[in-house]
Amino acid sequence: MFARRYKTSGKCNKYKAHKKVGVNASICYSGTGDILQATRNICEKVKAGVFEPKNIDEAMFDKQLWTRGAPHPDLLIRTGGRLQVSDYLMWQLAQTELYFSQVSAPEFGEVEFLQALHSFQQRERTLGN
């Protein structure tokens, strides 16, 4: 996984007030494995009387994940022409916008990044509504 810092030179005015950009690097991460271990943790806590099953909600589940505390992504950019998320952040991607590029990661540069951001800006985010 790699990270680059991009200067947008004012091309993304809609988001220029946002000062934070997060980049997640996942080494040997499995989204389904994350969901399974969170489920097992909750089951053990219910068995031990720490949780009541009726109190289990999305926020509690989210806190049991390996990624707990990290914000869910707004945009996932998938490079290399692959049209799948490949077991990446399966729980966290529920409301994420997806962008697929034919350009592979090593060649994916500022122009492609700005195209992805432009595509994201054109979307109406309904967040499940």
N, C-alpha and C positions, 0 to 999 in steps of 0.2 A: 504494500500500500504506500502511496506517496502523497505528499501535500505540497501545494505551491501557493504562494501569496500572489494574488492578482490585483493589479491597479486597474480600476475601471474608468479612470479619467472622466468621471461624471456621466458615463453612459447608463448607469443604473440609478438614476435619481430617486426612483421610488423607494429604494432601500438605503439611501445614503445616510439616514439618521441612525441606522443600526450600526453599532460599533463592534459587536461581537460576531465572530464567525467561528463555528465549531467544526473541527475535523475529527472524525472517529477513525482510529486505526485498530483494526480487529485482527489479531493473530490467533489462528486456530479457533475461531469463534463459530459456533453453530447456533442459529436462531431456534431451531427445534430443540436442540440440547438445552438451551437457555430456558425455554418454556417448560421442558420436562423437569429440570432441576428446581425451578420455581414452584412447580406443582408439587413435587416431592417435599420441598421445604414447608409449604403450606399444610400438606397432609400430616407431616410430622408434628407441626405446631397445633393442629386441630386435635390430633391424637393425645398430645401432652396437655390439652386444655388451655393452651395459650390463646387460640382463636376459636370463635364460634363460627360454624359454616355459614350462618346467615349474615355474618359481618364481612365476608370475603367480597371485595369489590375490585374494580380495575386499579384503583390507586394502591391497594394493598398488594395486589398481584405484581404491579410494576415495581414495588419496593423489594420484591424477592428475586428480581432478575439480576444477572451479572452487571447489567448496564444501569442499575438503579442510580438515580440522581442525574443521569444524563438526559438532556431534552430529546424528545423524539424528533427525527429530521423533518424538515419542511419539504426538502427536495432530495431525491436520490438520483444521481447521474450514473447510468450504467454504460460503460464504454465497450468497444470491440464488437458491436453488432449483436451482442447477446440479449435476448428478450426474456430474461428471467432474473429473479433476484437472488438465486442461488443460496437459499438458506441463510440469508443475511437479515438480521433484525426483524424476524417474522412478526413479532408482537408490535414492535415499534413502528413498522411501516404502514399500519392500518390507515392512517390519514395522510400519508406522505404522497406528494406528487412525484411521479416517475418520469425520467427523461432518458431516452435510449439514443445512443450515438453509434454510428458505424465506425468512428475513429477509435483506434486502440489507445489505451492509457498512455503509453510513452509519447505518442504524437498528439494527444489531446492537449491543446494549448489555450491561449487567451481567447482566440476567435471562437473556438468551440464552446468554451466556458460561457462567454457572453451570449452565444446562441441559446444555450441551456437556460440561462437567467432570463433572457427575453421570452422564451417559451413559458417559463414559470410565471413571469409577470402578466402574460396574456390570459392566464387561467383564472377562473372564478372558483375560489376555494370555498367549498360548502361544508367541509369537515364532518361529513356523514349525514348532513341534513338534506 
